[in-house]
Amino acid sequence: MSETLSSLPLEELMKQRIANTIASNGLSPERMSVAEKMRIAQILEEEGVLNVKGAVAEIARQLGCPPPRCTAT
């Protein structure tokens, strides 16, 4: 069965977009430099992916980075 964009939940679309952006770099996250990982995050920000709840943690997970932490003041 083929899925269309409208049939996928937003969270799945977000995860696929992140994975596709990472894959387009041509390197696995383990081989990327910090600058390359930051560029991936910048591209996703420009595309509006970071506006989706949970996107930052998902990007960190897929890039193999520690998840962001919130600190209360």
LOGUPA-966896 format. One line per 3 residues: for each residue y negated, x, z of N, C-alpha, C. Coordinates in Angstrom, 2 decimals, decimal comma, padded with zeros to 5 digits. Layout:
Y/X/Z/Y/X/Z/Y/X/Z  ...
END
This chain:
001,17/000,85/000,00/000,00/000,00/000,00/-001,24/000,89/000,00  -002,16/000,59/-000,87/-003,39/001,36/-000,98/-004,46/000,75/-000,08  -005,17/001,61/000,65/-006,23/001,13/001,52/-007,58/001,39/000,87
-008,47/000,45/001,02/-009,83/000,64/000,54/-010,69/001,02/001,73  -011,88/001,51/001,41/-012,79/001,90/002,50/-013,02/000,77/003,47  -013,18/-000,43/002,95/-013,49/-001,56/003,82/-012,31/-001,98/004,68
-011,09/-001,56/004,33/-009,93/-001,96/005,13/-009,64/-000,99/006,27  -010,32/000,14/006,29/-010,10/001,13/007,35/-011,10/000,93/008,48  -010,64/001,07/009,72/-011,58/001,01/010,84/-012,58/002,17/010,76
-013,75/001,97/011,29/-014,80/002,99/011,25/-014,33/004,32/011,83  -013,56/004,26/012,91/-013,08/005,50/013,53/-012,19/006,29/012,57  -011,35/005,60/011,82/-010,49/006,28/010,84/-011,30/006,87/009,70
-012,30/006,14/009,24/-013,19/006,66/008,20/-013,88/007,94/008,68  -014,35/007,91/009,92/-015,02/009,07/010,50/-014,06/010,27/010,54  -012,84/010,06/011,03/-011,87/011,15/011,13/-011,53/011,72/009,76
-011,38/010,84/008,77/-011,09/011,30/007,41/-012,25/012,09/006,84  -013,47/011,62/007,07/-014,65/012,32/006,54/-014,77/013,71/007,16  -014,52/013,81/008,45/-014,57/015,11/009,13/-013,50/016,03/008,53
-012,27/015,52/008,42/-011,17/016,33/007,88/-011,46/016,78/006,45  -012,01/015,89/005,63/-012,33/016,24/004,24/-013,42/017,30/004,17  -014,41/017,19/005,03/-015,50/018,17/005,04/-014,98/019,53/005,47
-014,12/019,54/006,48/-013,53/020,80/006,92/-012,68/021,40/005,80  -011,87/020,59/005,16/-010,99/021,07/004,09/-011,78/021,61/002,91  -012,94/021,02/002,64/-013,75/021,47/001,50/-014,28/022,89/001,69
-014,25/023,37/002,92/-014,71/024,74/003,20/-013,73/025,78/002,66  -012,47/025,38/002,50/-011,48/026,29/001,95/-010,80/027,18/002,96  -011,19/027,10/004,21/-010,57/027,89/005,28/-010,08/026,95/006,37
-009,01/027,35/007,04/-008,59/026,57/008,19/-009,59/026,82/009,32  -009,76/025,88/010,22/-010,71/026,08/011,33/-010,45/027,36/012,12  -009,18/027,75/012,22/-008,84/028,97/012,97/-009,44/030,21/012,32
-009,68/030,17/011,02/-010,20/031,33/010,30/-011,71/031,26/010,08  -012,34/030,14/010,45/-013,79/029,98/010,25/-014,57/030,74/011,31  -015,70/031,26/010,88/-016,63/031,88/011,83/-017,41/030,77/012,55
-018,10/031,15/013,59/-018,94/030,19/014,30/-019,99/029,62/013,34  -020,56/030,46/012,49/-021,58/029,99/011,53/-020,99/028,97/010,56  -019,76/029,19/010,12/-019,13/028,23/009,21/-018,86/026,89/009,90
-018,44/026,96/011,15/-018,21/025,74/011,91/-019,53/025,00/012,14  -020,59/025,73/012,39/-021,90/025,11/012,58/-022,37/024,46/011,29  -022,08/025,08/010,15/-022,45/024,51/008,86/-021,70/023,19/008,62
-020,42/023,13/009,00/-019,66/021,89/008,89/-020,34/020,80/009,71  -020,70/021,12/010,94/-021,38/020,15/011,81/-022,71/019,71/011,21  -023,44/020,64/010,60/-024,72/020,31/009,98/-024,52/019,35/008,81
-023,52/019,61/007,98/-023,23/018,72/006,85/-022,90/017,32/007,35  -022,06/017,25/008,37/-021,68/015,95/008,91/-022,87/015,23/009,54  -023,77/015,98/010,16/-024,99/015,38/010,71/-025,85/014,81/009,59
-026,02/015,57/008,51/-026,82/015,12/007,38/-026,24/013,86/006,74  -024,91/013,73/006,79/-024,25/012,56/006,23/-024,25/011,37/007,19  -024,73/011,57/008,41/-024,80/010,48/009,37/-023,54/010,27/010,19
-022,56/011,15/010,04/-021,30/011,00/010,76/-021,51/011,08/012,26  -022,46/011,89/012,71/-022,68/012,05/014,14/-023,23/010,79/014,79  -023,62/009,81/014,01/-024,11/008,55/014,56/-022,97/007,65/015,02
-021,75/008,00/014,68/-020,59/007,20/015,07/-020,13/007,66/016,45  -019,91/006,70/017,33/-019,47/007,02/018,69/-018,17/007,82/018,64  -018,14/008,92/019,36/-016,95/009,76/019,43/-016,90/010,85/018,37
-017,88/010,88/017,49/-017,85/011,84/016,38/-017,95/013,28/016,87  -018,78/013,57/017,82/-018,98/014,95/018,27/-017,68/015,49/018,87  -017,02/014,69/019,70/-015,76/015,12/020,29/-014,68/015,28/019,21
-014,67/014,42/018,22/-013,68/014,52/017,14/-013,93/015,76/016,28  -015,18/016,05/016,00/-015,50/017,26/015,23/-015,03/018,49/016,01  -015,32/018,52/017,30/-014,90/019,65/018,14/-013,38/019,77/018,13
-012,68/018,65/018,23/-011,21/018,67/018,24/-010,68/019,22/016,93  -011,20/018,72/015,80/-010,70/019,16/014,51/-011,06/020,61/014,19  -012,16/021,08/014,74/-012,55/022,47/014,51/-011,93/023,43/015,53
-011,24/022,87/016,52/-010,60/023,71/017,53/-011,59/024,31/018,52  -012,67/023,59/018,76/-013,71/024,04/019,71/-013,55/023,26/021,01  -014,04/023,80/022,10/-014,01/023,01/023,34/-014,89/021,78/023,18
-014,46/020,65/023,72/-015,28/019,44/023,60/-016,58/019,61/024,38  -017,63/018,95/023,91/-018,90/019,03/024,65/-018,75/018,38/026,02  -019,50/018,93/026,97/-019,49/018,37/028,32/-020,86/017,81/028,64
-020,85/016,73/029,34/-022,10/016,15/029,83/-022,30/016,62/031,26  -023,53/016,96/031,55/-023,83/017,34/032,95/-024,88/016,40/033,48  -024,63/015,89/034,64/-025,59/015,00/035,29/-026,59/015,84/036,07
-027,83/015,42/036,02/-028,86/016,13/036,77/-029,38/015,28/037,88
END
